């Protein structure tokens, strides 16, 4: 790789980055118009303030949308301006001047690196906070937050402590048929049962109603206590019952990693949502390199009929990539593959396609 960068490198990088951001601005404008037309009735019926619509919703909607469809933007950008260069015989002129196809790829890869770095920064630092405000706005002014009930929840909240809840209602933050067991070695040392456990925000703990405690001692005797009400604080909060696809999108990277460790320790099946979110934050930026290579390999040759076929192929492949990314999550939900493999599977498959196309492109 020959440095410093040549005028040709800056020319390609400038066209790549400029076309990418122009495409984003155009598409975002169209999407916002359609989104307003779809949600205008909700805004009016819920009396959403104009300031909240602009700053709390759409200003936070933009980075989320940019990042979600960045693979599509990258691919179409590369296909469009590279096909145009090929039609104008610029690619032929570049190669005729002794510049190899591999050397011509340098500014493309550098541009992809800039876009990937931007996507990574958005994923790790910007979008979680933006999602927090955007989803809060949607829950308040667009659609009411669903009141769900979780059933047969079994958690290990710490070493030797296990919680079982027959049902948890998010309507009133109440756990029904609550049981807390403490185990030392292979021996049950105590068991606390309650008809209901209500989350109390005043002391960030649980208020147990109609509780029953049985302590087991070494001589096989047990001590029994009971009462109408008992307050207790354990390593479990009401928020732990709300963790799903939407809630993990709000978490910072540090909180997301902490949640994964906690849920794995508890044996919580909802850990799949956090693991999918974690791997998505890294796999999506990496796609910029793969799709850039595929785009250049497909569009660097002059084709009869102009750039129309290249754009059609590019849109088809980019949508198939995005669809495959969404579909690969089903492998995690159905417990076919772990998130560390399933979420990276589209990148692995398209990386093979990119390698094959890149190898035959110079010919």
C-alpha positions in Angstrom: 0.0 0.0 0.0 1.6 3.2 -1.2 1.3 6.3 1.0 0.8 9.2 1.1 -2.6 9.2 -0.5 -2.7 10.3 -4.1 -5.1 12.7 -5.7 -7.0 9.7 -7.1 -7.5 8.3 -3.6 -8.9 11.6 -2.4 -11.1 11.8 -5.5 -12.7 8.4 -4.8 -13.0 8.9 -1.1 -14.7 12.3 -1.6 -17.2 10.8 -4.0 -17.8 7.8 -1.7 -18.4 9.8 1.5 -20.4 12.6 -0.2 -22.7 10.3 -2.1 -23.2 8.2 1.1 -24.4 11.2 3.1 -26.5 12.7 0.3 -28.3 9.4 -0.1 -28.9 9.3 3.7 -30.3 12.8 3.8 -32.6 12.1 0.9 -33.9 8.9 2.2 -34.3 10.2 5.8 -36.3 13.2 4.5 -38.7 10.8 2.6 -39.0 8.4 5.6 -39.8 11.2 8.0 -42.5 12.5 5.7 -44.1 9.0 5.6 -43.7 8.5 9.3 -45.4 11.8 10.1 -48.3 10.9 7.8 -48.6 7.6 9.6 -48.4 8.9 13.1 -50.1 12.3 12.8 -53.3 11.0 14.3 -51.5 9.6 17.3 -49.7 12.9 17.8 -53.0 14.8 17.7 -55.0 12.4 19.8 -52.3 12.3 22.6 -51.6 16.0 22.3 -47.9 15.6 21.8 -46.0 18.9 22.1 -44.2 20.0 18.9 -41.0 20.3 20.8 -41.2 16.7 22.0 -42.0 15.5 18.4 -39.0 17.2 17.0 -36.4 16.8 19.7 -37.5 13.7 21.6 -38.7 11.6 18.7 -37.3 12.6 15.3 -34.0 13.9 16.4 -33.4 10.5 18.1 -35.0 8.6 15.3 -32.4 9.8 12.8 -29.3 8.1 14.2 -31.3 4.9 14.8 -32.5 4.9 11.2 -29.1 5.7 9.7 -27.4 2.9 11.6 -30.1 0.3 10.8 -30.0 0.9 7.1 -26.3 1.8 6.8 -25.5 -1.5 4.9 -28.1 -0.5 2.3 -26.7 3.0 2.0 -23.1 1.8 1.7 -23.9 -0.7 -1.0 -26.1 1.6 -3.1 -23.5 4.3 -2.8 -20.6 2.1 -4.0 -22.7 0.6 -6.8 -24.0 4.0 -8.0 -20.8 6.1 -8.2 -18.5 3.2 -9.2 -20.9 2.2 -12.0 -20.9 5.8 -13.1 -17.1 5.9 -13.1 -17.1 2.7 -15.2 -19.6 4.1 -17.7 -17.4 7.2 -18.1 -14.4 4.9 -18.7 -12.7 6.3 -15.6 -12.0 2.8 -14.2 -10.4 1.8 -17.5 -8.3 4.9 -17.5 -7.2 4.3 -13.9 -6.1 0.7 -14.6 -4.5 1.7 -17.9 -2.2 4.1 -16.0 -0.6 1.2 -14.1 -2.8 1.3 -11.0 -3.6 -2.3 -10.0 -7.2 -3.3 -9.0 -5.9 -4.0 -5.5 -4.4 -0.5 -5.2 -7.6 1.1 -6.5 -9.4 -0.6 -3.6 -7.4 1.4 -1.0 -9.6 4.5 -1.0 -12.7 2.4 -0.9 -11.5 0.5 2.2 -10.5 3.8 3.9 -13.9 5.2 3.2 -15.6 2.1 4.5 -13.4 2.4 7.6 -14.7 5.9 8.2 -18.3 4.7 7.9 -17.7 1.7 10.0 -16.1 3.8 12.8 -19.1 6.2 12.6 -21.5 3.3 12.9 -19.6 1.8 15.8 -19.6 5.1 17.7 -23.4 5.5 17.1 -24.0 1.9 18.3 -21.9 2.2 21.5 -22.5 5.8 22.6 -25.2 7.6 20.8 -28.1 5.2 19.9 -28.7 3.7 23.3 -29.4 7.2 24.8 -31.4 8.2 21.7 -33.4 5.0 22.0 -34.2 5.8 25.6 -35.8 9.1 24.7 -37.4 7.8 21.4 -39.0 4.7 23.0 -40.3 6.8 26.0 -41.9 9.2 23.5 -43.5 6.3 21.6 -44.8 4.8 24.8 -46.4 8.1 25.8 -47.7 9.6 22.6 -47.7 6.9 19.9 -48.8 3.6 21.5 -49.5 2.5 25.0 -46.9 0.3 26.5 -48.1 -3.3 26.6 -49.1 -4.7 30.0 -47.6 -8.1 29.9 -47.6 -11.1 32.3 -44.5 -13.3 32.7 -45.2 -16.9 33.9 -43.1 -19.5 35.6 -40.0 -17.4 36.1 -37.0 -19.1 37.8 -33.9 -17.1 38.6 -30.7 -17.7 40.4 -30.1 -14.2 41.9 -26.9 -15.0 43.7 -24.7 -17.9 44.8 -27.1 -20.4 46.5 -30.2 -18.1 46.2 -33.0 -19.0 43.9 -36.3 -17.2 43.2 -39.4 -18.8 41.6 -42.4 -16.7 40.5 -45.5 -18.3 39.2 -46.6 -15.1 37.4 -45.5 -11.5 37.3 -47.8 -8.7 36.1 -46.3 -5.6 34.7 -49.7 -3.9 35.2 -49.1 -3.5 39.0 -45.5 -4.8 39.4 -46.7 -7.7 41.4 -45.2 -11.2 41.6 -47.7 -14.0 42.4 -46.7 -17.2 44.3 -43.3 -15.9 45.2 -40.7 -18.3 46.5 -37.1 -17.6 47.7 -34.9 -20.6 48.4 -31.4 -20.6 50.0 -29.2 -23.6 49.4 -25.8 -24.4 50.9 -23.9 -27.2 49.2 -26.7 -29.6 48.3 -28.9 -28.8 51.3 -31.9 -26.5 51.4 -31.4 -24.2 54.5 -34.4 -21.9 54.1 -37.5 -21.4 52.0 -39.6 -18.2 52.0 -43.0 -18.3 50.3 -45.5 -15.5 49.8 -48.9 -15.1 48.1 -47.7 -11.9 46.4 -44.6 -9.8 46.3 -45.2 -6.1 45.3 -42.3 -4.0 44.1 -42.0 -0.9 46.3 -40.1 2.0 44.9 -39.9 3.8 48.2 -37.1 1.5 49.5 -36.4 -0.4 46.2 -37.4 -3.7 47.6 -40.3 -6.2 47.7 -43.3 -6.1 50.0 -44.3 -9.7 50.7 -47.9 -10.4 51.6 -49.0 -13.5 53.6 -45.5 -14.8 53.9 -44.3 -18.1 55.3 -40.6 -18.8 56.2 -39.2 -22.3 57.0 -35.6 -22.5 58.2 -34.1 -26.0 58.2 -31.4 -26.9 60.8 -28.8 -29.6 61.0 -30.8 -31.9 63.3 -33.6 -32.2 60.7 -35.8 -29.8 62.7 -37.3 -26.8 61.1 -38.3 -23.4 62.4 -41.4 -21.8 61.0 -42.4 -18.2 60.9 -45.3 -16.5 59.2 -47.0 -13.1 59.0 -49.2 -10.8 57.0 -46.5 -8.5 55.6 -42.7 -8.5 55.3 -40.3 -6.1 53.5 -37.2 -7.5 51.9 -34.4 -6.4 49.6 -32.8 -9.0 47.3 -30.7 -9.0 44.1 -33.8 -8.8 41.9 -35.9 -5.8 40.8 -39.0 -5.2 38.9 -37.0 -4.1 35.9 -35.6 -7.6 35.6 -39.0 -8.8 34.4 -39.2 -6.1 31.7 -36.0 -7.1 29.8 -36.9 -7.7 26.2 -35.8 -6.6 22.7 -36.9 -3.0 23.2 -35.5 -2.5 26.7 -32.0 -3.8 25.8 -31.8 -1.2 23.0 -31.8 1.5 25.7 -28.8 0.2 27.6 -25.3 1.6 27.4 -22.5 -0.8 26.6 -21.4 -1.2 30.2 -25.0 -1.8 31.4 -25.6 -4.3 28.6 -22.5 -6.4 29.5 -23.5 -6.3 33.1 -27.0 -7.5 32.3 -25.6 -10.4 30.2 -23.4 -11.5 33.1 -26.3 -11.2 35.5 -28.8 -13.0 33.3 -26.4 -15.8 32.6 -25.8 -16.3 36.3 -29.5 -16.4 36.8 -30.2 -18.8 34.0 -32.6 -16.2 32.5 -33.8 -17.1 29.0 -34.2 -13.4 28.2 -30.4 -13.2 28.0 -30.8 -13.9 24.2 -32.2 -10.3 23.7 -29.1 -8.8 25.3 -26.7 -11.1 23.4 -28.4 -10.3 20.1 -28.1 -6.6 20.8 -24.5 -6.9 21.8 -23.4 -8.7 18.7 -25.5 -6.5 16.4 -23.6 -3.5 17.7 -20.3 -4.9 16.4 -21.4 -6.9 13.3 -23.3 -4.1 11.6 -20.3 -1.8 11.3 -18.2 -4.6 10.0 -20.6 -5.1 7.1 -19.4 -1.8 5.6 -16.2 -3.5 4.5 -17.9 -6.6 3.0 -20.5 -4.7 1.1 -18.0 -2.2 -0.2 -15.9 -5.0 -1.7 -18.9 -6.6 -3.3 -20.1 -3.3 -4.6 -16.8 -2.5 -6.3 -16.4 -6.0 -7.7 -19.9 -5.9 -9.3 -19.9 -2.4 -10.7 -16.3 -1.8 -11.8 -16.9 -3.1 -15.3 -18.7 -1.2 -18.0 -22.0 -2.9 -18.8 -24.3 -2.7 -21.8 -27.4 -0.9 -20.8 -25.8 1.5 -18.3 -25.8 1.5 -14.6 -29.4 0.3 -14.2 -28.6 -3.3 -13.9 -25.8 -2.6 -11.3 -28.2 -0.6 -9.2 -30.8 -3.3 -9.4 -28.3 -6.0 -8.4 -27.0 -3.8 -5.6 -30.4 -3.1 -4.1 -31.3 -6.8 -4.4 -28.2 -7.9 -2.6 -28.3 -5.2 0.1 -32.0 -6.0 0.9 -31.2 -9.7 1.0 -28.3 -8.9 3.4 -30.6 -6.9 5.7 -33.3 -9.6 5.5 -30.7 -12.3 6.3 -29.6 -10.2 9.4 -33.1 -10.1 10.7 -33.8 -13.8 9.9 -30.6 -14.9 11.6 -32.0 -13.7 14.9 -34.6 -16.5 14.6 -31.8 -19.0 15.1 -31.2 -17.5 18.5 -34.9 -17.3 19.5 -35.4 -21.0 18.5 -32.2 -22.0 20.3 -30.6 -23.4 17.1 -27.4 -21.3 17.3 -25.8 -19.1 19.9 -26.0 -15.3 19.3 -22.2 -15.2 18.8 -22.6 -17.4 15.6 -26.1 -16.5 14.4 -25.6 -12.7 14.3 -22.3 -13.0 12.5 -23.5 -15.6 10.0 -24.7 -13.1 7.4 -21.3 -11.4 7.5 -19.5 -14.7 7.2 -21.6 -15.8 4.2 -21.3 -12.5 2.4 -17.6 -12.3 3.2 -17.2 -15.5 1.2 -19.2 -14.0 -1.7 -17.1 -10.8 -1.5 -13.8 -12.9 -1.6 -15.0 -14.8 -4.7 -16.2 -11.6 -6.5 -13.0 -9.7 -5.6 -10.9 -12.5 -6.9 -12.6 -12.6 -10.3 -13.2 -8.9 -10.7 -9.7 -7.9 -12.0 -10.2 -10.4 -14.8 
